[in-house]
Amino acid sequence: MQKPKWCGIMGTLIKVAFPKLNKTCCLEETDYEISKGYNVESCKIERSISVSDAVYNRLGIELMDNGNEMIWGYIGGHYSDDSRLAHVEHPNQIFNNPELKKIFTETMYALVTEVVNKDTGDKFYVNTEGYGYARYTGRAI
């Protein structure tokens, strides 16, 4: 049986700290908000891009700007690879069943775009939740 579209995406699994204040406007604000407190999410890297220091810095101050849709790739959402969910045909089945919801919540991950500064090695992660801007931005921990 083929997995439903919402289940099981290939990629590197990492832990990312996202600030409690979502939709930060720039990396400086992201880092500041993370220093005040953050939520840790399991994430899978769906796309990784390597850019120069100048481009990395520009992207880091344009997080909320539309126009970088092709960089972010409209990547986001939450998924699970847990085999106990393989029979589920629609996500609503999970959220209407407390046992399945618990499994999903314990095993879910978000899809992200990784942005790597090829000059310094710095990185940040973007979960657009399907939007054309960097809706949620975080750092690996």
N, C-alpha and C positions, 0 to 999 in steps of 0.2 A: 504494500500500500504506500502510495506517495504521501509525503508529509504535506500538510496544509501550508499555504504560503506564509502564514504568520509564525510558523514553527521552524526552528533550526536554521540559523544562518551561520556560515563558516566565517572564521576570523579569529584573531588573537584575543584571548580573554584577559582583561586587566581590571584593576580597581581604580576608580576615578573619584576624586573629591570634587563635588559640585557645591558652590556656595548655597547657603539657605536662601539668600536673595537671588532669585533667578533673573534671567535677562539682563545681565550686566552689559554695560556699553563698551567696555574695553578690558584688556587683560589686567591692567593695573587695578581696576575695580574688582575684577574676578579674584585676584590675589588678595586684595584687602578684605573682601567679604569672606574668603576661605579662612583667613587668619582669625576672623571673629567666630567662625563655626561653619561646619559643612556636613553634608550627607555623602556617604560613600555608596557608590553603585558599582555593581559588576557591569562591565561594558565589553563589547566585542568591536574590534576595529574593522569596520566595513570598507573603509577607504583610508589610505595614508598618502599624504602629499608632502613632498620635501621642497622647501622654498628658500630663497636667499634671505639674509638678515633683513634687508630693506622691505621685501614683500611680507615677511613674518611680522615685522613691526607695523606695517600698514594694516594688515589683516587684524592685528591686535588692537587697533583703535577704531576699527569699522565693524565690530561684532554685530551691531543691530542694523547695519545698513543693508538694504536690498541691493542687488547688483553682484553679489558674490555667490549667487545660487549654484553656479556650476562648480565652485570650489567646495561648498558644503555638501552638495549632492542630495539635498532633501532627505538626508539620512537620519533616522531616529526610530523611536518606538521601542517597545519592550517585547522580548521573545523568551522562549525556553526550549531547551533541547531534551528535556526530561522525557524518557520513553513512556512514562505513565500518562502523558498528555497526547501521545501520537494518534490516538483514536478520535480526538476531539476535532470536529469539523468546523466549528465557529467559536471565536473567543467568548461569545456570550455564554456558552455552555460552561466555561471555566468560572465565570463570575457569578453564575447562578448555583454553583455547587461548592459548598464550603470546603470540602476535601480537595477538589481540584484547584480551587483558589489558593489554598495553603501551599500546595505543591508548586504552583506557578510563582507565587510570591517568594518562596524560598529558593527557586532556581532561575528566576528571570534575570535578564541582562538587557541593557540598552545598546543600540547600535550607534556608533560614533564615527566621525571623521577625525583622524589624527593629523595635526599640522606640525611638521618638524622643521625647525630652523637648521638647515644643513650647515650653516657656518658656526653655530654655537651648540647644537644638540638640544636646545630647549624645545619643549613640546607643549601643546595644549590639545584638548579634545572637545569636539562640538557634537551635540545632539540637537538637530534642528526640529525634531518632532514633525518633520514633513514640511516645515516652512522654508522660505528662501533666505533666512538669516540665521545667525548663530544663537538660537533661542536659549540653549543651555551650554555653558562653557565651563570646563573644569581642568584639573591637573591630575596626573597620575600620582598615586601614593604608594 
